[in-house]
Amino acid sequence: MKKIYPFVPVFIWFNSRKRIGSCLFYLFIFIFYFLFMFEIRGKCGKERGKVGEKKVEKRGNEYWEDCEKGGLKLFFLRKIKNERNENKKIDKFKKKKKMAIEKKRLKKREKKKKKKKKKKKKVQEM
């Protein structure tokens, strides 16, 4: 039996019929490895394009997004971090608006109180 070292060219693998099967097996593993290496990060949401629209699920207080991973298009759910919901933005805007309205009310009350005090002083002086 001949010893085959890694630095020997690949065509030596085809010396016997037994090695052809193992060579094809390793070739397939090599191809799938590179498929996953280049697309391991997957595509989520709008980046997917043709696959579909962004599907977001709400589970409790967390938002999860439907994603596709690798060349084999395996689907999985990805947790969305720092996802700002439109409702939250609207709520923040409403809160700011309410605070501004309350500040105006307080200023008006203070002005009215000052006017009443001035009138009382004038009445007392007379």
Summary of the structure (lengths in Angstrom):
residues: 126
radius of gyration: 35.8
end to end distance: 127.1
largest distance: 127.1
contacts: 240
relative contact order: 0.07
helix: 60%
strand: 17%
